[in-house]
Structures are given as structure tokens and as C-alpha cells.
């Protein structure tokens, strides 16, 4: 059976960024799929860094935007991207930071994003959950160092 690609891409998260007792997985689906994993130990390192510099309140939003940027860079969505409403009231900040991070990562195409309810029955939700429960391997794994390089703008195209 051939999966038909939709004109809408969906992203869902399993394990919120601030829940440092569990891994965070973001999944993007549209017939095909990509997942990104940030392990709980790496989240704790990031949380500690944010606390050290006195901006711990920004920890979940900037980290979420950085993970979205990596996921979008790899997945290369061509149509509207619907991101599940994980952080209502902070969506403008996430979107603004996401645009900066994508530019820093060399993503030239405009990405039309929208925050909306994705739902527990979506492929994105199921994929994120399966990956978080170690029933499926993540496509991308990132660590605290890589996330901080994106947030600080020091992760440029071609840098490791």
C-alpha cells in the first residue's frame, strides 16, 4: 500500500521539554515521517544552563523551537506545517525563534506554520509516543550542546 502524502504536515510532541524525568520526542508526519529525540539527561543539562544564566522560564520554549528547527531542516516540509499546541501563550515567541534558528541553519525556504490541536489519533502523536516508549528508533538524536549552539546562533550551516 502506498501512503499518500498530504498537503498538511503535522508535528506532535511526546514528553514535554520541562518534564526532565522523561525523554522528549517530536514527530513530523505527512505520509512519510521523521522523529527527533532529546534524552532526559540532556534536558537536565539544558535546564541547568538556563537556570545558571537566569532565564530558566525560557527553557521549554527556546528548546522546543530549536528541536523544531532541526526537525524542519531535515524533513523539509513543502506545505503548511501544523504544530500541536504544546505551549499556548508562548506561540509567538516559539515562532519568532524558530524563524531565526531556521535561518541560522541555512533553511532558505519559507515555512508556513500554524499552531493547532493535532490530537491523540494522529500519525504524528502515535509516532512520537512509539519513539518515546523505545518501540521505534528516533531518526535524529540531539544533545544539549547541539541545542545550545542553535539557541546561541553558533550552529551554522556545515558546522558540527
N, C-alpha and C positions, 0 to 999 in steps of 0.2 A: 504494500500500500504506500502510495506517495503522499507525503504530507504537503498540503497546500500552504504556501506562505501567505500570511495575512498582510494587509496594509497597515496594521497596527502592531507594534511591538509592546510587550508587557514586561515590566520589571517588578519583582517582588522580593522581599527580604525575609529570611528566617533567622531569628536571634538578633534582636535589636543591638545596635552598637554599644549602648550603655549597659547591656546585660553581659558583664565581663565573665560570668560563670559559664557562658556557652559561646560557641563559635558563631560568627556571622557569615551568612551566605546570601549573595544577591544572584538572582537568576533572571536572564533575559530570554524570552521565547518569542517565536514567530515561525512556527513550523520547524525551524532549526533552533538551537539553544546554546547558551554559554552560561557558565556559573563562575563566580569568584568567591574565594574563601579567605576570611581573616580569622585566624585562630584566636581563642580566648586569651592566651598568654601574650599575644601581640597586641590585643586590645588593651590589656592591662598596662603594657609598656607605653602605649599611646596616651592612655588616661593619665598616667603618672607624669608624662611630659607636659600635657596640657595643664595639669594641676601645678606643676613646678613654675610655669610661666604665668599662672594666674588667669587662665582662660578655660577652666575646666567645663564651663557651661557650653562652650562651643565644640567640645569634643565629639559628641554624636553627629552634629550637623556637618562639620568640616570633613570628618572621617567618611561619612555617608557619601558626600559629594565626591571625595577622592576615589572611593570604590566605584561609584557610578561612572566617573571619567575613564577609569581603566576598562571597565566593562564595555562602555560605548566605543572606546578606541579599538578594542578587539572585535566586537560584534558588528560594528559599522552599520547601524540601522539606517535604512533608506526612507522610512516613512515615520509617521507620528509614533512617539515613544510615550507610553502611559506608565508612569511610576506610581506604585502603590503609596497611598497617603500614610507614611510612617511618622512624619514629624509635622503635623498640622500647626500652622502659625509660624513655621520656620522655612516654608517652601520657597519664599523669595530669596532668602539667604542661600539656601541649597542651590537654587537655580543660578544665581549670580556666581557663586563659587565654582559650580560645575562648568560654566562657560569659560572662566579663567583657566581652570585646570585643563580643559579640553584644548584650549589654545596653546597652553604650555606644552602639552603632549603632542602637538602638531596635528591635531584634528582640524582639517580645514572646512569640511562640510558643515553646514548649519544643521543643527539637530532640533527638531520641533518636539519639545517635551510638554507633558501635561501631567499634573498630579491628580489621581482619581483612585477610586476603590477598585482594586484588581480582583480580590475575592479568593476564598479558600478553594474554590473549584477550578481555578485557572491552572493552566500548564505551568506558568511561572511559579505559582505557590507550591505546587506539587514537586517541581524540580528543586526549588530551594530547600524544601523540607527534606526530601530524599538525600540531598547532598549534606545537609546539616546533620542528619542521622547516620552518616557514613554508609549509606546504601548505594551511593554513587560517588565517583571521584570528581572533585572540582576540576574545571578546565584551567583555572588560573588560581594561583595562591599568591597572596601578597603578605608582606610583613610590615612591621611598624616603621622600619627605615624607609621603605618604598613609599608608604603613605605619607610620611613626614616630608619626603622630597617633593611629592606632588603638592602638598599643602604650602610648603615654603617656596614653591616655584623653582626648585633647583633640579627637578626631574625634567630634563629637556629631551627632545627627540634624539634617539641614538645613545642616550646615557644609560648606564646600568643601575 
